[in-house]
Amino acid sequence: MIKKSILAISGSTREKSTNLNLIYAIKELAKDIFDIEIFNEIANLPQFNPDLDIDPAPQTISVFRKKVKQADGVLICTPEYAMGVPGTLKNAIDWTVSSAEFSKKPVALITASSMGEKAHASLLETLKIIECNITDDTQLLISFAQTKINSDAMITDNETLEQVKKLIFSFSKLAGNE
Ligand SMILES: Cc1cc2nc3c(=O)[nH]c(=O)nc-3n(C[C@H](O)[C@H](O)[C@H](O)COP(=O)(O)O)c2cc1C
């Protein structure tokens, strides 16, 4: 089987982020089916401004757009901040609205947070309006995430581990694996 290329984005830019550890856990669990590249530059993208959303786009934006476009699928893992989507993540997505790299793109979304419902719902709305290919089976809310994913990138909660494995299977099919 040819491995699918997946671009992974953590909505947390924290060094010891639970969401980043979750991405590492998924990278290991799915190593036979996915080549996961972690895009860890979202904090370095300029603030979205429609006046700058012209051709040529800022260099960092061109790189980000190209990586999304070329990936077979995009995995987003994010916390919730103040009942919403972290600004750096929303900023990155806003840069793709006019250029439409996410349109029809297979996407998996995991919100791993203390609670996370509001950010998860909000991000689903955003992903819907930019026409991502996301299904009920490729989205997951993990509340109390810091008690379920450890700093060694292990999912220590069995139910969560099973949910993540199911999501990987569904995402793999969505991204084109039989
Ligand atoms: C400024 C700030 C605001 C937060 N607000 C929320 C919130 O509204 N809802 C929630 O579930 N967690 C909230 N949290 C907790 C984080 O989601 C939680 O610590 C999460 O594990 C952080 O993800 P990370 O480990 O990937 O950085 C907040 C954390 C910070 C620093």
The ligand as an SDF file (V2000), in Angstrom:
LIG
                    3D

 31 33  0  0  0  0  0  0  0  0999 V2000
   -5.3930   31.1560   27.8340 C   0  0  0  0  0  0  0  0  0  0  0  0
   -6.0330   29.8010   27.9710 C   0  0  0  0  0  0  0  0  0  0  0  0
   -7.3850   29.6630   27.8470 C   0  0  0  0  0  0  0  0  0  0  0  0
   -7.9760   28.4060   27.9470 C   0  0  0  0  0  0  0  0  0  0  0  0
   -9.3140   28.2920   27.7630 N   0  0  0  0  0  0  0  0  0  0  0  0
   -9.8590   27.0560   27.6870 C   0  0  0  0  0  0  0  0  0  0  0  0
  -11.2290   26.8830   27.3270 C   0  0  0  0  0  0  0  0  0  0  0  0
  -11.9560   27.8280   27.1050 O   0  0  0  0  0  0  0  0  0  0  0  0
  -11.6960   25.6320   27.2190 N   0  0  0  0  0  0  0  0  0  0  0  0
  -10.9130   24.5250   27.4280 C   0  0  0  0  0  0  0  0  0  0  0  0
  -11.3620   23.4020   27.2370 O   0  0  0  0  0  0  0  0  0  0  0  0
   -9.6270   24.6560   27.8010 N   0  0  0  0  0  0  0  0  0  0  0  0
   -9.0850   25.8880   27.9320 C   0  0  0  0  0  0  0  0  0  0  0  0
   -7.7630   26.0250   28.2500 N   0  0  0  0  0  0  0  0  0  0  0  0
   -7.0100   24.8380   28.6440 C   0  0  0  0  0  0  0  0  0  0  0  0
   -6.3200   24.2090   27.4690 C   0  0  0  0  0  0  0  0  0  0  0  0
   -7.2150   23.8730   26.4700 O   0  0  0  0  0  0  0  0  0  0  0  0
   -5.6020   22.9590   27.9150 C   0  0  0  0  0  0  0  0  0  0  0  0
   -4.5960   23.3410   28.7990 O   0  0  0  0  0  0  0  0  0  0  0  0
   -5.0390   22.1840   26.7580 C   0  0  0  0  0  0  0  0  0  0  0  0
   -4.5370   20.9670   27.2120 O   0  0  0  0  0  0  0  0  0  0  0  0
   -3.9370   22.9480   26.0740 C   0  0  0  0  0  0  0  0  0  0  0  0
   -3.5280   22.2380   24.9330 O   0  0  0  0  0  0  0  0  0  0  0  0
   -2.0080   21.9250   24.6800 P   0  0  0  0  0  0  0  0  0  0  0  0
   -1.5510   21.0410   25.8270 O   0  0  0  0  0  0  0  0  0  0  0  0
   -1.9940   21.2110   23.3780 O   0  0  0  0  0  0  0  0  0  0  0  0
   -1.2600   23.2270   24.6810 O   0  0  0  0  0  0  0  0  0  0  0  0
   -7.1780   27.2760   28.1930 C   0  0  0  0  0  0  0  0  0  0  0  0
   -5.7990   27.4370   28.3370 C   0  0  0  0  0  0  0  0  0  0  0  0
   -5.2160   28.6650   28.2110 C   0  0  0  0  0  0  0  0  0  0  0  0
   -3.7210   28.7950   28.3320 C   0  0  0  0  0  0  0  0  0  0  0  0
  1  2  1  0
  2  3  1  0
  2 30  2  0
  3  4  2  0
  4  5  1  0
  4 28  1  0
  5  6  2  0
  6  7  1  0
  6 13  1  0
  7  8  2  0
  7  9  1  0
  9 10  1  0
 10 11  2  0
 10 12  1  0
 12 13  2  0
 13 14  1  0
 14 15  1  0
 14 28  1  0
 15 16  1  0
 16 17  1  0
 16 18  1  0
 18 19  1  0
 18 20  1  0
 20 21  1  0
 20 22  1  0
 22 23  1  0
 23 24  1  0
 24 25  2  0
 24 26  1  0
 24 27  1  0
 28 29  2  0
 29 30  1  0
 30 31  1  0
M  END
$$$$
